Amino acid sequence: MTTMFNSVTGEIKDFLIQHKEDFKLIVEIGTHFGNDTIEIRKLFPKSEIICFEPDPRNVSVIKENWNSNNVGVLYELAASDFNGKTTFHLSSGDCSFWTDDELWSKKEWSASSSIKKPVKHTEVHPWIKFDEVIEVDCVKLDDFQPLNEKIIDFIWMDVQGAEDLVINGSKKILTHTRFLFTEYNNEELYENQLNLEGILELLGPDWSVLSIFSNDILLKNDKL
């Protein structure tokens, strides 16, 4: 599903608090409604926060939700392994049966959208639909100038099965990224989705596991 279920709470919040004095640049890939970004900003009032979100429905909510340019810098882009246009599968569905939060329950479910085609997702979560495909802009983070040559302290990645595409487009910046927190799933919810073993293999031997949560993992770059 989405790291919204962890939010910036529990063990990951404890980890972030430990680094609230030394994290200068944070990158959030898959910002959704921007709720976690707000909490991250509270913990890191002076840090640079760069965010990526391609779903126009979510972008609209972010702009209303933040009410300030101080939360983060938003780029309406999907991170991938090339620069240009890509198809984007919009998720929808009624989630009011498990939440009365108006931000969620009165909107179509937009937390499972992906540049990857859904496969087992509709079997595992039959209430979530993928009835519309749009075109969005995508970027290789290695070619994204604002991140060029900068030390990235923390990447929060929630890209719904597209972890391999983001990693393959971020080989250079990952060499100067200290920590990576990403969602994963060991079922092929999306087409050619890597399981946890595949993600670790793609990242390579420079990365070690700090913590594994229910469907999220926190990793450290041992070279930095």
PyMOL commands that place a pseudoatom at each C-alpha (Angstrom):
pseudoatom trace, name=CA, resn=MET, resi=1, chain=A, elem=C, hetatm=0, pos=[0.000, 0.000, 0.000]
pseudoatom trace, name=CA, resn=THR, resi=2, chain=A, elem=C, hetatm=0, pos=[1.781, 3.153, 1.112]
pseudoatom trace, name=CA, resn=THR, resi=3, chain=A, elem=C, hetatm=0, pos=[4.078, 4.334, 3.864]
pseudoatom trace, name=CA, resn=MET, resi=4, chain=A, elem=C, hetatm=0, pos=[1.181, 6.468, 5.032]
pseudoatom trace, name=CA, resn=PHE, resi=5, chain=A, elem=C, hetatm=0, pos=[0.415, 3.506, 7.329]
pseudoatom trace, name=CA, resn=ASN, resi=6, chain=A, elem=C, hetatm=0, pos=[3.772, 4.035, 9.065]
pseudoatom trace, name=CA, resn=SER, resi=7, chain=A, elem=C, hetatm=0, pos=[3.763, 7.777, 8.562]
pseudoatom trace, name=CA, resn=VAL, resi=8, chain=A, elem=C, hetatm=0, pos=[6.575, 9.563, 10.382]
pseudoatom trace, name=CA, resn=THR, resi=9, chain=A, elem=C, hetatm=0, pos=[5.992, 7.549, 13.513]
pseudoatom trace, name=CA, resn=GLY, resi=10, chain=A, elem=C, hetatm=0, pos=[7.462, 4.637, 15.427]
pseudoatom trace, name=CA, resn=GLU, resi=11, chain=A, elem=C, hetatm=0, pos=[10.983, 3.469, 14.705]
pseudoatom trace, name=CA, resn=ILE, resi=12, chain=A, elem=C, hetatm=0, pos=[11.551, 5.622, 11.633]
pseudoatom trace, name=CA, resn=LYS, resi=13, chain=A, elem=C, hetatm=0, pos=[10.647, 8.736, 13.602]
pseudoatom trace, name=CA, resn=ASP, resi=14, chain=A, elem=C, hetatm=0, pos=[13.133, 7.722, 16.280]
pseudoatom trace, name=CA, resn=PHE, resi=15, chain=A, elem=C, hetatm=0, pos=[15.775, 7.338, 13.583]
pseudoatom trace, name=CA, resn=LEU, resi=16, chain=A, elem=C, hetatm=0, pos=[15.002, 10.752, 12.101]
pseudoatom trace, name=CA, resn=ILE, resi=17, chain=A, elem=C, hetatm=0, pos=[15.124, 12.392, 15.521]
pseudoatom trace, name=CA, resn=GLN, resi=18, chain=A, elem=C, hetatm=0, pos=[18.592, 10.933, 16.041]
pseudoatom trace, name=CA, resn=HIS, resi=19, chain=A, elem=C, hetatm=0, pos=[19.721, 12.787, 12.910]
pseudoatom trace, name=CA, resn=LYS, resi=20, chain=A, elem=C, hetatm=0, pos=[17.803, 16.042, 13.268]
pseudoatom trace, name=CA, resn=GLU, resi=21, chain=A, elem=C, hetatm=0, pos=[21.030, 18.015, 13.646]
pseudoatom trace, name=CA, resn=ASP, resi=22, chain=A, elem=C, hetatm=0, pos=[22.963, 16.534, 10.715]
pseudoatom trace, name=CA, resn=PHE, resi=23, chain=A, elem=C, hetatm=0, pos=[20.427, 15.956, 7.919]
pseudoatom trace, name=CA, resn=LYS, resi=24, chain=A, elem=C, hetatm=0, pos=[20.786, 18.908, 5.555]
pseudoatom trace, name=CA, resn=LEU, resi=25, chain=A, elem=C, hetatm=0, pos=[19.163, 17.506, 2.382]
pseudoatom trace, name=CA, resn=ILE, resi=26, chain=A, elem=C, hetatm=0, pos=[16.157, 15.162, 2.310]
pseudoatom trace, name=CA, resn=VAL, resi=27, chain=A, elem=C, hetatm=0, pos=[14.569, 13.817, -0.878]
pseudoatom trace, name=CA, resn=GLU, resi=28, chain=A, elem=C, hetatm=0, pos=[11.040, 12.406, -0.896]
pseudoatom trace, name=CA, resn=ILE, resi=29, chain=A, elem=C, hetatm=0, pos=[10.100, 10.359, -3.967]
pseudoatom trace, name=CA, resn=GLY, resi=30, chain=A, elem=C, hetatm=0, pos=[6.359, 9.746, -4.061]
pseudoatom trace, name=CA, resn=THR, resi=31, chain=A, elem=C, hetatm=0, pos=[5.023, 12.524, -1.844]
pseudoatom trace, name=CA, resn=HIS, resi=32, chain=A, elem=C, hetatm=0, pos=[1.320, 11.641, -2.200]
pseudoatom trace, name=CA, resn=PHE, resi=33, chain=A, elem=C, hetatm=0, pos=[-0.650, 14.199, -0.123]
pseudoatom trace, name=CA, resn=GLY, resi=34, chain=A, elem=C, hetatm=0, pos=[2.444, 15.662, 1.538]
pseudoatom trace, name=CA, resn=ASN, resi=35, chain=A, elem=C, hetatm=0, pos=[1.423, 14.696, 5.080]
pseudoatom trace, name=CA, resn=ASP, resi=36, chain=A, elem=C, hetatm=0, pos=[4.728, 13.012, 5.862]
pseudoatom trace, name=CA, resn=THR, resi=37, chain=A, elem=C, hetatm=0, pos=[6.577, 15.981, 4.396]
pseudoatom trace, name=CA, resn=ILE, resi=38, chain=A, elem=C, hetatm=0, pos=[4.906, 18.271, 6.901]
pseudoatom trace, name=CA, resn=GLU, resi=39, chain=A, elem=C, hetatm=0, pos=[6.034, 16.041, 9.769]
pseudoatom trace, name=CA, resn=ILE, resi=40, chain=A, elem=C, hetatm=0, pos=[9.567, 15.835, 8.353]
pseudoatom trace, name=CA, resn=ARG, resi=41, chain=A, elem=C, hetatm=0, pos=[9.676, 19.632, 8.112]
pseudoatom trace, name=CA, resn=LYS, resi=42, chain=A, elem=C, hetatm=0, pos=[8.738, 19.877, 11.800]
pseudoatom trace, name=CA, resn=LEU, resi=43, chain=A, elem=C, hetatm=0, pos=[11.705, 17.651, 12.663]
pseudoatom trace, name=CA, resn=PHE, resi=44, chain=A, elem=C, hetatm=0, pos=[14.061, 19.424, 10.243]
pseudoatom trace, name=CA, resn=PRO, resi=45, chain=A, elem=C, hetatm=0, pos=[13.067, 23.102, 10.130]
pseudoatom trace, name=CA, resn=LYS, resi=46, chain=A, elem=C, hetatm=0, pos=[16.316, 24.192, 8.460]
pseudoatom trace, name=CA, resn=SER, resi=47, chain=A, elem=C, hetatm=0, pos=[16.880, 21.324, 6.038]
pseudoatom trace, name=CA, resn=GLU, resi=48, chain=A, elem=C, hetatm=0, pos=[16.384, 21.387, 2.289]
pseudoatom trace, name=CA, resn=ILE, resi=49, chain=A, elem=C, hetatm=0, pos=[13.506, 19.073, 1.300]
pseudoatom trace, name=CA, resn=ILE, resi=50, chain=A, elem=C, hetatm=0, pos=[13.036, 18.137, -2.367]
pseudoatom trace, name=CA, resn=CYS, resi=51, chain=A, elem=C, hetatm=0, pos=[9.864, 16.248, -3.309]
pseudoatom trace, name=CA, resn=PHE, resi=52, chain=A, elem=C, hetatm=0, pos=[8.636, 14.365, -6.382]
pseudoatom trace, name=CA, resn=GLU, resi=53, chain=A, elem=C, hetatm=0, pos=[4.967, 13.597, -7.097]
pseudoatom trace, name=CA, resn=PRO, resi=54, chain=A, elem=C, hetatm=0, pos=[3.499, 13.021, -10.584]
pseudoatom trace, name=CA, resn=ASP, resi=55, chain=A, elem=C, hetatm=0, pos=[-0.188, 12.359, -9.820]
pseudoatom trace, name=CA, resn=PRO, resi=56, chain=A, elem=C, hetatm=0, pos=[-2.061, 15.609, -10.597]
pseudoatom trace, name=CA, resn=ARG, resi=57, chain=A, elem=C, hetatm=0, pos=[-4.742, 14.752, -8.037]
pseudoatom trace, name=CA, resn=ASN, resi=58, chain=A, elem=C, hetatm=0, pos=[-2.142, 14.500, -5.302]
pseudoatom trace, name=CA, resn=VAL, resi=59, chain=A, elem=C, hetatm=0, pos=[-0.344, 17.620, -6.480]
pseudoatom trace, name=CA, resn=SER, resi=60, chain=A, elem=C, hetatm=0, pos=[-3.576, 19.564, -6.056]
pseudoatom trace, name=CA, resn=VAL, resi=61, chain=A, elem=C, hetatm=0, pos=[-3.946, 18.312, -2.474]
pseudoatom trace, name=CA, resn=ILE, resi=62, chain=A, elem=C, hetatm=0, pos=[-0.295, 19.036, -1.684]
pseudoatom trace, name=CA, resn=LYS, resi=63, chain=A, elem=C, hetatm=0, pos=[-0.648, 22.641, -2.756]
pseudoatom trace, name=CA, resn=GLU, resi=64, chain=A, elem=C, hetatm=0, pos=[-3.701, 23.041, -0.525]
pseudoatom trace, name=CA, resn=ASN, resi=65, chain=A, elem=C, hetatm=0, pos=[-2.243, 20.965, 2.303]
pseudoatom trace, name=CA, resn=TRP, resi=66, chain=A, elem=C, hetatm=0, pos=[1.080, 22.723, 2.656]
pseudoatom trace, name=CA, resn=ASN, resi=67, chain=A, elem=C, hetatm=0, pos=[-0.167, 26.309, 2.545]
pseudoatom trace, name=CA, resn=SER, resi=68, chain=A, elem=C, hetatm=0, pos=[3.443, 27.381, 2.566]
pseudoatom trace, name=CA, resn=ASN, resi=69, chain=A, elem=C, hetatm=0, pos=[6.512, 27.257, 0.368]
pseudoatom trace, name=CA, resn=ASN, resi=70, chain=A, elem=C, hetatm=0, pos=[8.547, 26.296, 3.444]
pseudoatom trace, name=CA, resn=VAL, resi=71, chain=A, elem=C, hetatm=0, pos=[7.411, 22.659, 3.622]
pseudoatom trace, name=CA, resn=GLY, resi=72, chain=A, elem=C, hetatm=0, pos=[9.376, 21.472, 0.615]
pseudoatom trace, name=CA, resn=VAL, resi=73, chain=A, elem=C, hetatm=0, pos=[10.163, 22.146, -3.025]
pseudoatom trace, name=CA, resn=LEU, resi=74, chain=A, elem=C, hetatm=0, pos=[7.749, 20.111, -5.142]
pseudoatom trace, name=CA, resn=TYR, resi=75, chain=A, elem=C, hetatm=0, pos=[8.560, 18.785, -8.608]
pseudoatom trace, name=CA, resn=GLU, resi=76, chain=A, elem=C, hetatm=0, pos=[5.596, 17.369, -10.515]
pseudoatom trace, name=CA, resn=LEU, resi=77, chain=A, elem=C, hetatm=0, pos=[7.664, 14.495, -11.891]
pseudoatom trace, name=CA, resn=ALA, resi=78, chain=A, elem=C, hetatm=0, pos=[7.966, 10.746, -11.602]
pseudoatom trace, name=CA, resn=ALA, resi=79, chain=A, elem=C, hetatm=0, pos=[11.456, 9.411, -10.909]
pseudoatom trace, name=CA, resn=SER, resi=80, chain=A, elem=C, hetatm=0, pos=[12.435, 6.716, -13.409]
pseudoatom trace, name=CA, resn=ASP, resi=81, chain=A, elem=C, hetatm=0, pos=[15.343, 5.414, -15.502]
pseudoatom trace, name=CA, resn=PHE, resi=82, chain=A, elem=C, hetatm=0, pos=[14.938, 7.856, -18.392]
pseudoatom trace, name=CA, resn=ASN, resi=83, chain=A, elem=C, hetatm=0, pos=[13.924, 11.447, -19.107]
pseudoatom trace, name=CA, resn=GLY, resi=84, chain=A, elem=C, hetatm=0, pos=[10.703, 12.171, -20.964]
pseudoatom trace, name=CA, resn=LYS, resi=85, chain=A, elem=C, hetatm=0, pos=[7.098, 11.034, -20.852]
pseudoatom trace, name=CA, resn=THR, resi=86, chain=A, elem=C, hetatm=0, pos=[5.781, 7.810, -19.360]
pseudoatom trace, name=CA, resn=THR, resi=87, chain=A, elem=C, hetatm=0, pos=[2.440, 6.132, -18.789]
pseudoatom trace, name=CA, resn=PHE, resi=88, chain=A, elem=C, hetatm=0, pos=[1.028, 6.407, -15.286]
pseudoatom trace, name=CA, resn=HIS, resi=89, chain=A, elem=C, hetatm=0, pos=[-1.651, 4.068, -13.937]
pseudoatom trace, name=CA, resn=LEU, resi=90, chain=A, elem=C, hetatm=0, pos=[-4.089, 5.968, -11.730]
pseudoatom trace, name=CA, resn=SER, resi=91, chain=A, elem=C, hetatm=0, pos=[-5.504, 4.107, -8.746]
pseudoatom trace, name=CA, resn=SER, resi=92, chain=A, elem=C, hetatm=0, pos=[-8.984, 4.786, -7.455]
pseudoatom trace, name=CA, resn=GLY, resi=93, chain=A, elem=C, hetatm=0, pos=[-11.491, 3.347, -5.015]
pseudoatom trace, name=CA, resn=ASP, resi=94, chain=A, elem=C, hetatm=0, pos=[-13.507, 4.139, -1.925]
pseudoatom trace, name=CA, resn=CYS, resi=95, chain=A, elem=C, hetatm=0, pos=[-11.449, 3.840, 1.278]
pseudoatom trace, name=CA, resn=SER, resi=96, chain=A, elem=C, hetatm=0, pos=[-14.111, 5.226, 3.624]
pseudoatom trace, name=CA, resn=PHE, resi=97, chain=A, elem=C, hetatm=0, pos=[-14.706, 1.734, 5.033]
pseudoatom trace, name=CA, resn=TRP, resi=98, chain=A, elem=C, hetatm=0, pos=[-11.442, 1.918, 7.013]
pseudoatom trace, name=CA, resn=THR, resi=99, chain=A, elem=C, hetatm=0, pos=[-10.941, 5.640, 7.665]
pseudoatom trace, name=CA, resn=ASP, resi=100, chain=A, elem=C, hetatm=0, pos=[-13.102, 8.631, 8.481]
pseudoatom trace, name=CA, resn=ASP, resi=101, chain=A, elem=C, hetatm=0, pos=[-10.278, 11.063, 7.718]
pseudoatom trace, name=CA, resn=GLU, resi=102, chain=A, elem=C, hetatm=0, pos=[-11.910, 13.454, 5.263]
pseudoatom trace, name=CA, resn=LEU, resi=103, chain=A, elem=C, hetatm=0, pos=[-8.680, 14.005, 3.375]
pseudoatom trace, name=CA, resn=TRP, resi=104, chain=A, elem=C, hetatm=0, pos=[-8.735, 10.319, 2.446]
pseudoatom trace, name=CA, resn=SER, resi=105, chain=A, elem=C, hetatm=0, pos=[-12.331, 9.123, 2.652]
pseudoatom trace, name=CA, resn=LYS, resi=106, chain=A, elem=C, hetatm=0, pos=[-13.868, 11.830, 0.477]
pseudoatom trace, name=CA, resn=LYS, resi=107, chain=A, elem=C, hetatm=0, pos=[-11.375, 11.401, -2.352]
pseudoatom trace, name=CA, resn=GLU, resi=108, chain=A, elem=C, hetatm=0, pos=[-10.584, 8.623, -4.779]
pseudoatom trace, name=CA, resn=TRP, resi=109, chain=A, elem=C, hetatm=0, pos=[-7.828, 6.336, -3.497]
pseudoatom trace, name=CA, resn=SER, resi=110, chain=A, elem=C, hetatm=0, pos=[-4.704, 7.789, -5.129]
pseudoatom trace, name=CA, resn=ALA, resi=111, chain=A, elem=C, hetatm=0, pos=[-2.001, 6.163, -3.010]
pseudoatom trace, name=CA, resn=SER, resi=112, chain=A, elem=C, hetatm=0, pos=[-1.379, 3.156, -5.259]
pseudoatom trace, name=CA, resn=SER, resi=113, chain=A, elem=C, hetatm=0, pos=[-0.826, 4.896, -8.593]
pseudoatom trace, name=CA, resn=SER, resi=114, chain=A, elem=C, hetatm=0, pos=[2.306, 3.799, -10.419]
pseudoatom trace, name=CA, resn=ILE, resi=115, chain=A, elem=C, hetatm=0, pos=[4.287, 4.015, -13.619]
pseudoatom trace, name=CA, resn=LYS, resi=116, chain=A, elem=C, hetatm=0, pos=[4.236, 0.216, -13.408]
pseudoatom trace, name=CA, resn=LYS, resi=117, chain=A, elem=C, hetatm=0, pos=[1.198, -1.716, -14.620]
pseudoatom trace, name=CA, resn=PRO, resi=118, chain=A, elem=C, hetatm=0, pos=[-0.711, -3.402, -11.758]
pseudoatom trace, name=CA, resn=VAL, resi=119, chain=A, elem=C, hetatm=0, pos=[-0.579, -7.210, -11.752]
pseudoatom trace, name=CA, resn=LYS, resi=120, chain=A, elem=C, hetatm=0, pos=[-1.546, -8.899, -8.473]
pseudoatom trace, name=CA, resn=HIS, resi=121, chain=A, elem=C, hetatm=0, pos=[-2.519, -5.608, -6.859]
pseudoatom trace, name=CA, resn=THR, resi=122, chain=A, elem=C, hetatm=0, pos=[-6.168, -5.960, -7.815]
pseudoatom trace, name=CA, resn=GLU, resi=123, chain=A, elem=C, hetatm=0, pos=[-6.224, -9.481, -6.398]
pseudoatom trace, name=CA, resn=VAL, resi=124, chain=A, elem=C, hetatm=0, pos=[-4.647, -8.520, -3.074]
pseudoatom trace, name=CA, resn=HIS, resi=125, chain=A, elem=C, hetatm=0, pos=[-6.647, -5.271, -2.772]
pseudoatom trace, name=CA, resn=PRO, resi=126, chain=A, elem=C, hetatm=0, pos=[-9.783, -5.823, -4.911]
pseudoatom trace, name=CA, resn=TRP, resi=127, chain=A, elem=C, hetatm=0, pos=[-11.389, -2.565, -3.773]
pseudoatom trace, name=CA, resn=ILE, resi=128, chain=A, elem=C, hetatm=0, pos=[-8.619, -0.590, -5.480]
pseudoatom trace, name=CA, resn=LYS, resi=129, chain=A, elem=C, hetatm=0, pos=[-9.205, 0.028, -9.188]
pseudoatom trace, name=CA, resn=PHE, resi=130, chain=A, elem=C, hetatm=0, pos=[-6.930, 1.055, -12.038]
pseudoatom trace, name=CA, resn=ASP, resi=131, chain=A, elem=C, hetatm=0, pos=[-9.337, 2.309, -14.674]
pseudoatom trace, name=CA, resn=GLU, resi=132, chain=A, elem=C, hetatm=0, pos=[-7.360, 5.218, -16.115]
pseudoatom trace, name=CA, resn=VAL, resi=133, chain=A, elem=C, hetatm=0, pos=[-3.906, 5.675, -17.601]
pseudoatom trace, name=CA, resn=ILE, resi=134, chain=A, elem=C, hetatm=0, pos=[-2.419, 9.117, -18.159]
pseudoatom trace, name=CA, resn=GLU, resi=135, chain=A, elem=C, hetatm=0, pos=[0.917, 10.442, -19.354]
pseudoatom trace, name=CA, resn=VAL, resi=136, chain=A, elem=C, hetatm=0, pos=[3.296, 12.165, -16.928]
pseudoatom trace, name=CA, resn=ASP, resi=137, chain=A, elem=C, hetatm=0, pos=[6.781, 13.625, -17.083]
pseudoatom trace, name=CA, resn=CYS, resi=138, chain=A, elem=C, hetatm=0, pos=[9.585, 11.516, -15.664]
pseudoatom trace, name=CA, resn=VAL, resi=139, chain=A, elem=C, hetatm=0, pos=[13.246, 12.145, -14.884]
pseudoatom trace, name=CA, resn=LYS, resi=140, chain=A, elem=C, hetatm=0, pos=[16.422, 10.244, -14.135]
pseudoatom trace, name=CA, resn=LEU, resi=141, chain=A, elem=C, hetatm=0, pos=[17.571, 11.621, -10.814]
pseudoatom trace, name=CA, resn=ASP, resi=142, chain=A, elem=C, hetatm=0, pos=[21.168, 11.299, -12.033]
pseudoatom trace, name=CA, resn=ASP, resi=143, chain=A, elem=C, hetatm=0, pos=[20.284, 13.986, -14.595]
pseudoatom trace, name=CA, resn=PHE, resi=144, chain=A, elem=C, hetatm=0, pos=[18.356, 16.172, -12.164]
pseudoatom trace, name=CA, resn=GLN, resi=145, chain=A, elem=C, hetatm=0, pos=[20.476, 19.281, -11.738]
pseudoatom trace, name=CA, resn=PRO, resi=146, chain=A, elem=C, hetatm=0, pos=[19.319, 20.341, -8.221]
pseudoatom trace, name=CA, resn=LEU, resi=147, chain=A, elem=C, hetatm=0, pos=[20.758, 17.065, -6.847]
pseudoatom trace, name=CA, resn=ASN, resi=148, chain=A, elem=C, hetatm=0, pos=[23.991, 17.179, -8.840]
pseudoatom trace, name=CA, resn=GLU, resi=149, chain=A, elem=C, hetatm=0, pos=[27.066, 16.583, -6.660]
pseudoatom trace, name=CA, resn=LYS, resi=150, chain=A, elem=C, hetatm=0, pos=[25.157, 17.172, -3.418]
pseudoatom trace, name=CA, resn=ILE, resi=151, chain=A, elem=C, hetatm=0, pos=[25.333, 14.875, -0.418]
pseudoatom trace, name=CA, resn=ILE, resi=152, chain=A, elem=C, hetatm=0, pos=[21.821, 13.534, 0.118]
pseudoatom trace, name=CA, resn=ASP, resi=153, chain=A, elem=C, hetatm=0, pos=[21.318, 12.627, 3.750]
pseudoatom trace, name=CA, resn=PHE, resi=154, chain=A, elem=C, hetatm=0, pos=[18.035, 10.760, 3.455]
pseudoatom trace, name=CA, resn=ILE, resi=155, chain=A, elem=C, hetatm=0, pos=[15.819, 9.487, 0.638]
pseudoatom trace, name=CA, resn=TRP, resi=156, chain=A, elem=C, hetatm=0, pos=[12.235, 8.456, 1.416]
pseudoatom trace, name=CA, resn=MET, resi=157, chain=A, elem=C, hetatm=0, pos=[10.983, 6.401, -1.534]
pseudoatom trace, name=CA, resn=ASP, resi=158, chain=A, elem=C, hetatm=0, pos=[7.385, 5.223, -1.979]
pseudoatom trace, name=CA, resn=VAL, resi=159, chain=A, elem=C, hetatm=0, pos=[6.972, 4.483, -5.680]
pseudoatom trace, name=CA, resn=GLN, resi=160, chain=A, elem=C, hetatm=0, pos=[4.564, 1.553, -5.847]
pseudoatom trace, name=CA, resn=GLY, resi=161, chain=A, elem=C, hetatm=0, pos=[6.639, -1.172, -7.461]
pseudoatom trace, name=CA, resn=ALA, resi=162, chain=A, elem=C, hetatm=0, pos=[8.900, 1.120, -9.513]
pseudoatom trace, name=CA, resn=GLU, resi=163, chain=A, elem=C, hetatm=0, pos=[11.850, 0.846, -7.129]
pseudoatom trace, name=CA, resn=ASP, resi=164, chain=A, elem=C, hetatm=0, pos=[14.064, -0.707, -9.825]
pseudoatom trace, name=CA, resn=LEU, resi=165, chain=A, elem=C, hetatm=0, pos=[13.383, 2.142, -12.265]
pseudoatom trace, name=CA, resn=VAL, resi=166, chain=A, elem=C, hetatm=0, pos=[14.232, 4.784, -9.663]
pseudoatom trace, name=CA, resn=ILE, resi=167, chain=A, elem=C, hetatm=0, pos=[17.405, 2.987, -8.553]
pseudoatom trace, name=CA, resn=ASN, resi=168, chain=A, elem=C, hetatm=0, pos=[18.581, 2.421, -12.134]
pseudoatom trace, name=CA, resn=GLY, resi=169, chain=A, elem=C, hetatm=0, pos=[18.112, 6.128, -12.821]
pseudoatom trace, name=CA, resn=SER, resi=170, chain=A, elem=C, hetatm=0, pos=[19.908, 7.136, -9.621]
pseudoatom trace, name=CA, resn=LYS, resi=171, chain=A, elem=C, hetatm=0, pos=[23.171, 5.173, -9.699]
pseudoatom trace, name=CA, resn=LYS, resi=172, chain=A, elem=C, hetatm=0, pos=[25.313, 8.303, -9.388]
pseudoatom trace, name=CA, resn=ILE, resi=173, chain=A, elem=C, hetatm=0, pos=[23.311, 10.105, -6.725]
pseudoatom trace, name=CA, resn=LEU, resi=174, chain=A, elem=C, hetatm=0, pos=[23.034, 6.956, -4.632]
pseudoatom trace, name=CA, resn=THR, resi=175, chain=A, elem=C, hetatm=0, pos=[26.827, 6.975, -4.289]
pseudoatom trace, name=CA, resn=HIS, resi=176, chain=A, elem=C, hetatm=0, pos=[26.450, 10.232, -2.370]
pseudoatom trace, name=CA, resn=THR, resi=177, chain=A, elem=C, hetatm=0, pos=[23.276, 9.314, -0.475]
pseudoatom trace, name=CA, resn=ARG, resi=178, chain=A, elem=C, hetatm=0, pos=[23.693, 8.351, 3.179]
pseudoatom trace, name=CA, resn=PHE, resi=179, chain=A, elem=C, hetatm=0, pos=[20.376, 6.631, 4.006]
pseudoatom trace, name=CA, resn=LEU, resi=180, chain=A, elem=C, hetatm=0, pos=[17.506, 5.180, 1.959]
pseudoatom trace, name=CA, resn=PHE, resi=181, chain=A, elem=C, hetatm=0, pos=[14.054, 4.324, 3.300]
pseudoatom trace, name=CA, resn=THR, resi=182, chain=A, elem=C, hetatm=0, pos=[11.882, 2.487, 0.792]
pseudoatom trace, name=CA, resn=GLU, resi=183, chain=A, elem=C, hetatm=0, pos=[8.705, 0.515, 0.517]
pseudoatom trace, name=CA, resn=TYR, resi=184, chain=A, elem=C, hetatm=0, pos=[8.951, -3.005, -0.882]
pseudoatom trace, name=CA, resn=ASN, resi=185, chain=A, elem=C, hetatm=0, pos=[6.700, -6.001, -1.453]
pseudoatom trace, name=CA, resn=ASN, resi=186, chain=A, elem=C, hetatm=0, pos=[7.602, -9.646, -1.978]
pseudoatom trace, name=CA, resn=GLU, resi=187, chain=A, elem=C, hetatm=0, pos=[4.571, -10.169, -4.215]
pseudoatom trace, name=CA, resn=GLU, resi=188, chain=A, elem=C, hetatm=0, pos=[4.469, -8.895, -7.787]
pseudoatom trace, name=CA, resn=LEU, resi=189, chain=A, elem=C, hetatm=0, pos=[1.777, -6.307, -7.177]
pseudoatom trace, name=CA, resn=TYR, resi=190, chain=A, elem=C, hetatm=0, pos=[3.069, -4.406, -10.200]
pseudoatom trace, name=CA, resn=GLU, resi=191, chain=A, elem=C, hetatm=0, pos=[4.621, -5.677, -13.420]
pseudoatom trace, name=CA, resn=ASN, resi=192, chain=A, elem=C, hetatm=0, pos=[8.249, -6.819, -12.927]
pseudoatom trace, name=CA, resn=GLN, resi=193, chain=A, elem=C, hetatm=0, pos=[8.269, -5.467, -9.366]
pseudoatom trace, name=CA, resn=LEU, resi=194, chain=A, elem=C, hetatm=0, pos=[11.413, -6.456, -7.482]
pseudoatom trace, name=CA, resn=ASN, resi=195, chain=A, elem=C, hetatm=0, pos=[11.058, -8.228, -4.153]
pseudoatom trace, name=CA, resn=LEU, resi=196, chain=A, elem=C, hetatm=0, pos=[13.257, -7.271, -1.207]
pseudoatom trace, name=CA, resn=GLU, resi=197, chain=A, elem=C, hetatm=0, pos=[16.070, -9.564, -2.296]
pseudoatom trace, name=CA, resn=GLY, resi=198, chain=A, elem=C, hetatm=0, pos=[15.998, -8.020, -5.761]
pseudoatom trace, name=CA, resn=ILE, resi=199, chain=A, elem=C, hetatm=0, pos=[16.136, -4.472, -4.406]
pseudoatom trace, name=CA, resn=LEU, resi=200, chain=A, elem=C, hetatm=0, pos=[19.136, -5.292, -2.213]
pseudoatom trace, name=CA, resn=GLU, resi=201, chain=A, elem=C, hetatm=0, pos=[20.906, -6.984, -5.123]
pseudoatom trace, name=CA, resn=LEU, resi=202, chain=A, elem=C, hetatm=0, pos=[20.277, -3.990, -7.389]
pseudoatom trace, name=CA, resn=LEU, resi=203, chain=A, elem=C, hetatm=0, pos=[21.584, -1.538, -4.780]
pseudoatom trace, name=CA, resn=GLY, resi=204, chain=A, elem=C, hetatm=0, pos=[24.769, -3.565, -4.427]
pseudoatom trace, name=CA, resn=PRO, resi=205, chain=A, elem=C, hetatm=0, pos=[27.221, -4.374, -1.644]
pseudoatom trace, name=CA, resn=ASP, resi=206, chain=A, elem=C, hetatm=0, pos=[27.755, -0.776, -0.511]
pseudoatom trace, name=CA, resn=TRP, resi=207, chain=A, elem=C, hetatm=0, pos=[24.314, -0.783, 1.119]
pseudoatom trace, name=CA, resn=SER, resi=208, chain=A, elem=C, hetatm=0, pos=[23.456, -2.515, 4.392]
pseudoatom trace, name=CA, resn=VAL, resi=209, chain=A, elem=C, hetatm=0, pos=[20.137, -3.041, 6.182]
pseudoatom trace, name=CA, resn=LEU, resi=210, chain=A, elem=C, hetatm=0, pos=[19.528, -1.046, 9.366]
pseudoatom trace, name=CA, resn=SER, resi=211, chain=A, elem=C, hetatm=0, pos=[15.871, -1.934, 9.991]
pseudoatom trace, name=CA, resn=ILE, resi=212, chain=A, elem=C, hetatm=0, pos=[13.074, -3.845, 8.302]
pseudoatom trace, name=CA, resn=PHE, resi=213, chain=A, elem=C, hetatm=0, pos=[9.522, -2.777, 9.049]
pseudoatom trace, name=CA, resn=SER, resi=214, chain=A, elem=C, hetatm=0, pos=[6.312, -4.413, 7.793]
pseudoatom trace, name=CA, resn=ASN, resi=215, chain=A, elem=C, hetatm=0, pos=[6.735, -3.382, 4.147]
pseudoatom trace, name=CA, resn=ASP, resi=216, chain=A, elem=C, hetatm=0, pos=[9.499, -0.805, 4.441]
pseudoatom trace, name=CA, resn=ILE, resi=217, chain=A, elem=C, hetatm=0, pos=[13.250, -1.054, 4.843]
pseudoatom trace, name=CA, resn=LEU, resi=218, chain=A, elem=C, hetatm=0, pos=[15.854, 1.403, 6.093]
pseudoatom trace, name=CA, resn=LEU, resi=219, chain=A, elem=C, hetatm=0, pos=[19.274, 1.103, 4.480]
pseudoatom trace, name=CA, resn=LYS, resi=220, chain=A, elem=C, hetatm=0, pos=[22.668, 2.717, 5.028]
pseudoatom trace, name=CA, resn=ASN, resi=221, chain=A, elem=C, hetatm=0, pos=[25.379, 3.551, 2.499]
pseudoatom trace, name=CA, resn=ASP, resi=222, chain=A, elem=C, hetatm=0, pos=[28.484, 2.059, 4.124]
pseudoatom trace, name=CA, resn=LYS, resi=223, chain=A, elem=C, hetatm=0, pos=[30.758, 4.160, 1.917]
pseudoatom trace, name=CA, resn=LEU, resi=224, chain=A, elem=C, hetatm=0, pos=[29.648, 7.398, 3.611]
for i in range(1, 224): cmd.bond("trace and resi %d" % i, "trace and resi %d" % (i + 1))
show_as sticks, trace
zoom trace
